[in-house]
């Protein structure tokens, strides 16, 4: 099969012919139909986060089950599935208390070190990225990394639910638990931020302020439910948001992965407000907030993949989309081939797309 491999970081992806093993116990072989380009992949390509190399990247995807290994009862060949990096062991305290996204023992879903690798090229083992490696024509994953979905859902849009949609909407509904009638600011209007905007709209927020430096993205945010927009290149974004709301918002979401944006999100809060960091702030950087402001019961919190319970949440998001209540079509800026993946990431860095989706030959 063909796959996109990261061999050095920072570096570009290389399209190569590689192989996958047969499904072992509790493993599922999925034919990849679509895979979204996520900013998280770019973080690893730019060496902002470490990962063993060489690795087949990609984690936001959907496809069709081709084969299953022993002990798999949840899916069968022909089932349509979304993959999710929130694989879970099912046995730790976090899993048993319903917090699958922060499972303590995700690595138990990997093969033992003594076993043959899931991915390889000749005699060279390849690392599996975030338990998925979806920039490939096939994925070999643990059954706890997939969710079965209805077959009338288009898979190129279902792929987006595997990360961006679940992360953005989930941060609003599951992590911060935005209340109806509240005020919300979202910093960054890429794929994650746009979903945080529509998550706030689903939650019934009265005012949703989208913040970005790109006028095109701010216009797009309006279609996802933003009631106001703030262009950070036209003045102090914190001051603009506080003036718009006469004192600050109840909730602010950082959806970029920047230290300064996380600090701005905290600065936009009213007394008792909550700032939620969704983006991946580079390893080694620290977020600083004025200590005295904690006396006004402001909170700074993080969110991992929208605090999802993906086998519950994702089918619900699909129902919302097919009922016309969730926007996914508008998220897809471009459908590309695997060979165009580096150009797709270049467009992401340039800020010219919301989401690019690789569509594999079927």
N, C-alpha and C positions, 0 to 999 in steps of 0.2 A: 504494500500500500504506500501511498505518498503521504508525507507528513512534513510539518515545518519544525525544524530543529534549531534550538539556540545552543551554539557550541562555545561561545565566549560572550562575556558581559563586561562592559557594554558591547553590543553588537547587533547585527541584523539576523533575521531568520533565514535558514537555508532549506530549500525544498529538496527532500531526498526520498529515495525508496527505502522503506524499513519494513520490519515484520512484527507481527503480534503473536503471542502464544495462544494456545487453545484455552478456553475457559476452565478454570479449576473450581474447586468447591466454593460455592456462594459467589461466583463471578459471572458476569454478563458481558457478552460481546455485542456491541452496538454499532450498526452502520451509521456513520455520521451523515446527517442530511444538511444541517446548518450549524454554524458556529459564529458567535458574535465576537468582535474585537473589543476587548475591555481594557480600560486604562491600567488595571492591575497587571496584565501581561506586560504592558510597556514599562512599568516600574521594574520588573525583573530584567527586561531587555536592557534597561539603562543602568543596571546594577545598583538601584536604590534599595532593593531588597535582595538578600542572598538566596541562591538555590543551587543544589548540585547540578553539574553539567557533564555531558550534553543532555538536554531535556527537550522533549516534545511539548511545546507550550499549548495554551488554550484551556478554557474551563467553562465557557458559557455556550451550551450546545443542546441540540435535540436530535433524535434519530430513531431508528427502528431496530428492535432486538433481532439479532441474527441467530444467536445460540446462547444456551445457558449451561452452567456447570452443575455438578452435584449439589443437592440440598437447596437449590433455588426454587422457591414456590411462588414468589411474588409476581414474576413476569414470565412470559413464554415467547418463543419466536413469533414475530409479527406485531408484537405490542409496540406502540409509540411511546417514547419516553423523553423526559427532560433529565439532563444530568445536573448534579449540584455538588459543589465542593464541600458542602456541609455534610459530608459523610459522617456517620455516627456509629459508635460501638454498640449502643443499646443497653449497656450494663453499668456505666459509671453514674455517679450521683447527678450530674447535669442532665444526662439522657433520661434517667428515671424520673427527674423532676420537670421534664418537658422543655429543657434548654438544649436542644440538639445542636444548635449552631456553635456552642462552646463545649462540645464533647471533650472529655479529658483524655480519650484514648483513640483518636482517629487513626493513629498508625496501626492499630490492630486490624484495620481493614486492608492493609498492604500485605503482600506476600512476605513470608519469612525470608530473611537474608540468605538462607541456605537454598531457597527455591530458585528456579529459573526466572528471569525477569519477564514482566509482561510485555515489554517492548525491547526490541534489539535490532541491530543492523549487523548481519554476519555474526561475528563473535563479540561484538561491542554491545554491552548493555546500555539502554537509554533510560534516563530518569523519567518517571511519570510526574507530570506537573499538577499540583493541587488535586491529586487523586484522580485526575481526568485525562489530560492530554488530548484535547478535542480538536487541535489543528491537525487532524489526521483523518483519513477516510474511514477508519474504524477505531473504536475505543474499547478497551478491555478493563472493566471496572468492577468493584465490589457491588453487590446488589443494594447495599445501603447508600449508594451514590446515585440512584435513579428513582424517578417517580413516574408511574404509569399515568398516561393522559388519554383523553378522548380522541378518537381518530379524525374527527372533523375539524380539529385545530390545525391551522397551517404551521408546519414545523419551522419555517424561517422566522416566524414571530414567536413561536413557543420557545425558541432558543434564548431569546432575550429575557425570558422569565427566569432562566437558569442562574442569572446573576444580577444584571442591572435593575430589572423590575423588582425582583424580590428584595434586593438590598435597599433601594430607594424607598419603596412603599413600606417595606417592613420596618425601616428605621422610624418612620412616622407612626405607623399603627402599632407595632409590637414593642419597639425599644422605648421611644419617648412617650407613646400613648397620647398623642395630641387629642385635645378635647374639642367638641363642637363649639363654635363661636370664638375660638382663640385666634391669636395673631401669630403668623409664622413667617420667618425669613429663610430662604434657601440660598446659600452661597455656592455658586457654580452651577451652570445649566447645561452640563453635558448629559450623558445617558443616565447617570445616577441622580443628578440634581433634578432633571425633568421628572423622574419618577417620584422623587420626594415631593415635588410640586403637586403632581396628581394624587399622591398619597394624602397630602394635606387637604386637597379638595374632597377626596373620598371621606376623610375624617370629619368634614363639615367645618373646617376653619373659616372664619369670617373674612380674614384678610391674609393674602399670601403674597409675600414680596420676594420676587426673584432678583438676585444680585449677580452680575457678571460684568466682564469687560467687553464682551462681544455683542453688538447690537442685534445681529442675526439670531443668536441664541436667546436673547431677551424677548424678541418677537415670538420665537417658538414657544417660550415658556408661557406666554399668554394663552396659547392654544391648549396648554395642559392645565390651565386653571389659575395662573398667576393673576392677581387683581392689580398689582403694582409692579413696576420694574425699577431697578436702580443700577445705573451704569457706574461702576467703580472708577472708571477712567475720567469721570467728570467731577470728581470731588471725593471727599472722605465718605466711604460707604457706610461706616458706622453712624456718622452724624446724619446722613440722609435718612437712614432707617429710623433712627430715634426721633427725627423731626416728623417723619410721616406718621409715626405711631404715637406721638406725644409722650415719649418716655421709654420706648423699647417694646420688644415682642415677647410673647409668652414662650415661644420656641424658636430656636435658630439651628439650622442644619448645615454643617460644613461638608460639601460634596466634591472637594477638589483634591485634598491630600496635602495641604500646605499649612505649615505652622502659623503663618500670619493670618490665614483665613480662619483657622480655629480660634485664634485670639480675637479676631474681629467678631466672630459669631458670639463669643461670650460678651463682648462689649456691646452687642445689640440688644441684650436682654433687659427686660424690666425686672423689678424686684420679684424674687420667687421664680424667675424664668429658668429654662433648661436649654443648654447648648449641647447638641449631639454631633459628634465627629464621625462621619461616615467614611471619609476619604482615608487613604493609606499614607500617613505622614512618614517620610523616609526614616529609616532606622538611624538612631543616634540623635535625632532632633527632639527637643523638649518644648512643650507648650507651656507658656507662662501666663498667669492671670493675676490681677491684683488681689492679694490675700484678704484685704479688708472687705472686698465686695462679696465674699462668701458669707459675711454676717447678714447680708440681705437675702440669704437662702437661695442664691443662684447656684445652679448645678452645671458641671461639665462632665459629660459622659461619652462613652464610645458605643459603637454599634458594630457587630460582626455579622455580615450578610443579613442585615435586617432582623436579627434575632429570630430567624425563621424556624418553622416546623414544616419543612418543605413538602412533605407528602400530604399535609393538610392545606398549606397556603397556596401552593402552585395550582392545583386543580380549581381552587376558588378564583384565582386571578384569571384563569382561562374562561371560567363561566362569566365573569365580569366582562371580559373582552368580547365574547360571543354575544353577550347581551347588549353590547354597545356602550358599556359604562367604564371601560378601561381603554386607554389609547396605546396601541402598539404600532399600528401602521405608520404613524407620524414619527416614530423613533428611528425607523430605518431610512438612513440617508442614501445608502448605496448597497447593492448586492454585488459581491465580487467573487472572483475565482481564487483558489488557494495560491496560485502563482502571483496574485496581486497583493499579497498580505503585507509586504513591507510598505508598499504605497499606501495601503489602508492605514497603517500606523502613522505614516508621515502626515496624512490628512487629519488624523486625530490630534497630533501635536500642533498642527496649524490651526485647529479649532474650527475647521470647515465642515465637520460632520457631527451628527448626534450619535449615530451608531452605524458602523459598517458590518455587514453580515456575509460571511463566506457561505456560498451555496454550492454544495458538492454535487457532482454528476449523480443522477439517480438511475 
